Amino acid sequence: MTSSLLRPRGRARTASGGPSGGMPVGAAPEGSAAPTRILDWRDPRVAALVRELGATSGHPADGGPADPVDPARQIEALHRAHAWIAAAVRPVYSVQDERPVSEVLRRGRGSCSQRLAVLEAVARAYGVPTRVRGLLVDGTFWYPRFPRLRRIVPDQVLLAWPEFRLGSPAGAGGAPAPWLTVSQLLGGMRPGGGEQGGARGGGFTNAGSETLFEALSRTAIDWDAAPAACPGTGPGAGAACDLSAYVLSDLGHYDSRDELFARHGQTLCGLARLVAEPVLGRRGAA
């Protein structure tokens, strides 16, 4: 009973141009550490957060090291950033996916998408290139959150799933450093599938008080049914974090979430966002 009426009109939400979505055939998004309208890490609020996390900008444009830094230090810094965001930015159901990170920090609340954007902005301030993968997720995934409002849950939700390139853009022998999904970065999954040693299992079903953003630090979030990707603590527990059945379409990779939303629009049309945001933007999600 999801609704297609709230979806932006005139958007052909299918991957095009080759395996990388909006890129020409044979090309792949390189990502970037540059600020964007959404990932406005040069804003004083974001800069203050970076300082509070105990690091200065690692971006070469700000006097950071031009040579590769230790990926382990970058991972540690981004783990601290994730923990800070989870504790300090209250989870709500905001539907304004294009809200700048500085404004999310000013409000002190944000959706999972907005809080992931904060993590991306901090990463770029450290000099870590990021990009996103566009996924269309079945709206029924959010039924447990809105049991009495299923008729107005959008039939498809546009998800910007971040990826990070740590250390050098080119590793030993000139080979590009691998991209890590946010789930791999925060410890739930290894590249290619499999559980990281420090992760705590149990899966994620979207049915409890924990949000997708918080769950990333303790379990795999798998949109591709990677073999052995989902840890579990009991019968059937592992399957709870295999979310591939909810993926309606893979829109490919984009250099930034700004580019993804510019091409495919946000989850809701402008009028729906205008009506829903004053209520959902304050409604606690946890």
Order of alpha helices (4+ residues) and beta strands (2+ residues): alpha-alpha-beta-alpha-beta-alpha-beta-beta-beta-alpha-alpha-beta-alpha-alpha
